Amino acid sequence: MQDLRVFCLSIGFDNYATNPCPCGYHNHPEKDCVCGPGVVKRYLSRISGPLLDRIDLHVEVTPVSFDELANQRPPSENSKDIVNRVVRAREIQAERFKELNGIYSNAQMPSRMVREVCAINQAGQTLIKKAMEKLQLSARAYDRILKVARTCADLAGSPEIKIEHLAEAIHFRTLDREGWAG
């Protein structure tokens, strides 16, 4: 994590996150953004495509209202169960890469292994092809989507990447989406 922080600082990012615009309210559910469309687009264009390609997960987080925070609802999954799923997924990956020196997780997998370890069926091929065209994704983003989909499958305990794992991985490419900047 420290290496990422040093990298971010070296290219001018002082956080692992960015505001959606200079005022911070673009796409806010309750507050109006005072920035013009050109300002928002220019602000977001500071993050280059090649840099975004190197980030596995892009997630746009919108503020949560007090009412949503205060609303009592049963937890969907408790922390202990989440920890157990993550530990199991890491064990699956350790087993997968046990013969390879220096590779311990899907994220570390070299491109030459991606097609083998992250094989997808015809429906998955169709889905990722449409996403690649619609979002104008690069080859690097394609590999990252497959690695994240493999991780989603590992977290679900699935030996193969299913369409829902691939869709989830594509969903994590939020910043690649056309229109994110308004």
C-alpha positions as CSV (number, residue, x, y, z in Angstrom):
1,M,0.0,0.0,0.0
2,Q,2.9,2.3,0.7
3,D,4.2,1.8,-2.9
4,L,0.8,2.9,-4.2
5,R,0.9,6.0,-2.0
6,V,4.4,6.9,-3.2
7,F,3.2,6.4,-6.8
8,C,0.1,8.5,-6.3
9,L,2.2,11.3,-4.7
10,S,4.8,11.1,-7.5
11,I,2.1,11.8,-10.2
12,G,0.4,14.5,-8.2
13,F,-2.4,12.6,-6.5
14,D,-2.4,13.0,-2.8
15,N,-5.2,10.6,-2.1
16,Y,-6.4,7.2,-3.3
17,A,-9.7,8.9,-4.2
18,T,-10.8,12.0,-6.0
19,N,-13.8,14.3,-5.8
20,P,-16.2,14.2,-8.8
21,C,-15.6,17.9,-9.4
22,P,-14.0,21.0,-7.8
23,C,-17.0,21.7,-5.6
24,G,-17.4,18.0,-4.7
25,Y,-21.1,17.8,-5.5
26,H,-21.3,16.4,-9.1
27,N,-23.9,13.5,-9.1
28,H,-24.7,14.2,-5.5
29,P,-28.2,13.0,-4.6
30,E,-29.2,16.0,-2.5
31,K,-26.9,19.0,-3.3
32,D,-26.5,20.8,-6.6
33,C,-23.1,21.0,-8.3
34,V,-22.1,24.6,-9.0
35,C,-19.5,23.7,-11.6
36,G,-20.2,24.0,-15.3
37,P,-20.1,20.9,-17.5
38,G,-16.8,21.9,-19.1
39,V,-15.3,22.5,-15.6
40,V,-16.3,19.0,-14.5
41,K,-15.0,17.3,-17.6
42,R,-11.7,19.2,-17.4
43,Y,-11.4,18.3,-13.7
44,L,-11.9,14.6,-14.3
45,S,-9.7,14.6,-17.4
46,R,-6.7,15.1,-15.1
47,I,-6.8,11.4,-14.6
48,S,-5.5,9.9,-17.8
49,G,-6.8,6.8,-19.5
50,P,-3.4,5.0,-19.1
51,L,-3.5,5.7,-15.4
52,L,-7.1,4.5,-15.0
53,D,-6.1,1.3,-16.9
54,R,-3.7,0.4,-14.2
55,I,-6.3,0.6,-11.4
56,D,-8.3,-2.5,-11.0
57,L,-11.4,-1.2,-9.2
58,H,-13.2,2.1,-10.0
59,V,-16.1,2.8,-7.7
60,E,-18.1,5.9,-7.6
61,V,-19.4,6.5,-4.0
62,T,-22.3,8.8,-3.4
63,P,-23.0,10.3,0.0
64,V,-25.4,8.5,2.3
65,S,-28.2,10.5,3.9
66,F,-28.8,10.6,7.6
67,D,-32.1,8.8,7.1
68,E,-30.4,5.9,5.3
69,L,-27.7,5.7,8.0
70,A,-30.3,5.8,10.8
71,N,-32.6,3.3,9.2
72,Q,-32.5,0.0,11.1
73,R,-32.1,-2.9,8.7
74,P,-30.8,-6.4,9.2
75,P,-27.2,-6.8,8.0
76,S,-26.9,-8.7,4.7
77,E,-23.7,-10.4,5.7
78,N,-21.8,-10.2,8.9
79,S,-18.1,-9.4,9.1
80,K,-17.1,-12.9,10.2
81,D,-18.7,-14.4,7.1
82,I,-17.0,-11.9,4.9
83,V,-13.6,-12.6,6.5
84,N,-14.1,-16.3,6.0
85,R,-14.9,-15.8,2.3
86,V,-11.8,-13.6,1.8
87,V,-9.6,-16.1,3.6
88,R,-11.0,-18.9,1.5
89,A,-10.5,-16.9,-1.8
90,R,-6.9,-16.3,-0.8
91,E,-6.4,-20.0,-0.1
92,I,-7.8,-20.8,-3.6
93,Q,-5.4,-18.3,-5.2
94,A,-2.4,-19.6,-3.2
95,E,-3.2,-23.1,-4.4
96,R,-3.6,-21.9,-8.0
97,F,-0.2,-20.1,-8.0
98,K,1.7,-22.4,-5.7
99,E,4.1,-23.5,-8.4
100,L,4.9,-19.9,-9.5
101,N,7.5,-17.9,-7.7
102,G,6.4,-14.4,-6.7
103,I,2.7,-14.8,-7.7
104,Y,0.2,-15.1,-4.8
105,S,-3.0,-13.6,-6.1
106,N,-5.0,-13.0,-9.3
107,A,-3.9,-9.4,-9.4
108,Q,-0.2,-10.5,-9.8
109,M,-1.0,-12.8,-12.7
110,P,1.0,-12.0,-15.8
111,S,-1.0,-11.3,-19.0
112,R,0.2,-14.5,-20.6
113,M,-1.7,-16.5,-17.9
114,V,-4.9,-14.5,-18.0
115,R,-6.6,-16.3,-20.9
116,E,-5.8,-19.7,-19.3
117,V,-6.7,-19.0,-15.7
118,C,-9.6,-16.6,-16.5
119,A,-11.4,-18.6,-19.2
120,I,-15.0,-17.5,-19.9
121,N,-17.8,-19.1,-21.8
122,Q,-19.4,-17.8,-25.0
123,A,-22.0,-15.7,-23.1
124,G,-19.1,-14.2,-21.1
125,Q,-17.3,-13.5,-24.4
126,T,-20.3,-11.7,-25.8
127,L,-20.8,-9.6,-22.6
128,I,-17.2,-8.5,-22.4
129,K,-17.1,-7.8,-26.1
130,K,-20.1,-5.4,-25.8
131,A,-18.5,-3.8,-22.7
132,M,-15.2,-3.3,-24.5
133,E,-17.0,-1.6,-27.5
134,K,-19.4,0.5,-25.4
135,L,-16.8,1.6,-22.9
136,Q,-13.9,1.8,-25.4
137,L,-11.7,-0.3,-23.1
138,S,-8.1,-1.0,-23.7
139,A,-6.4,-4.4,-23.8
140,R,-5.0,-3.7,-20.3
141,A,-8.6,-3.0,-19.0
142,Y,-9.7,-6.3,-20.6
143,D,-7.1,-8.2,-18.6
144,R,-8.0,-6.4,-15.4
145,I,-11.7,-7.2,-15.9
146,L,-10.8,-10.9,-16.3
147,K,-8.6,-10.9,-13.2
148,V,-11.3,-9.1,-11.1
149,A,-13.9,-11.6,-12.4
150,R,-11.7,-14.5,-11.4
151,T,-11.5,-13.0,-7.9
152,C,-15.3,-12.5,-7.8
153,A,-15.6,-16.2,-8.7
154,D,-13.1,-17.2,-6.0
155,L,-15.0,-15.1,-3.4
156,A,-18.2,-17.0,-4.5
157,G,-16.4,-20.3,-4.3
158,S,-17.0,-21.0,-8.0
159,P,-14.4,-22.9,-10.0
160,E,-15.4,-21.1,-13.2
161,I,-16.1,-17.5,-14.0
162,K,-19.9,-17.1,-14.4
163,I,-21.7,-14.3,-16.2
164,E,-22.5,-12.6,-12.9
165,H,-18.8,-12.5,-11.9
166,L,-17.9,-10.9,-15.2
167,A,-20.8,-8.4,-14.9
168,E,-19.6,-7.4,-11.4
169,A,-16.0,-6.9,-12.7
170,I,-17.2,-4.8,-15.6
171,H,-19.3,-2.8,-13.1
172,F,-16.1,-1.9,-11.3
173,R,-14.8,0.0,-14.3
174,T,-17.0,3.0,-13.4
175,L,-14.4,5.6,-14.4
176,D,-14.2,4.1,-17.9
177,R,-17.9,4.7,-18.4
178,E,-18.9,7.3,-21.0
179,G,-20.7,10.1,-19.3
180,W,-19.1,9.7,-15.9
181,A,-17.8,13.3,-16.3
182,G,-21.3,14.6,-17.1
